[in-house]
């Protein structure tokens, strides 16, 4: 890299796993059109501060404004399965 360039130095190298659990009022399609800004911040911004081999996952419930009890229960089960699969 050229002299004078500022580079981000990873200081959170003990972090090897990032899991984001979030909800959105809009649909996945609308989020995709907008460029998924939240996902980009985490995966491009925060992850670079972690260990180079940090694994990431994104668990989202879209259109929560119109979700049913069944949708939300399925989302909670999905989170539970993902957390149980994490290494101990």
Secondary structure, DSSP 8 states (H G I E B T S, - for coil): --TT-------BTT--EEEEEEE-SS-HHHHHHHT-HHHHIIIIIIGGGB-TT-EEEEEEE--GGG--HHHHHHHHHHHHHHHHTS--
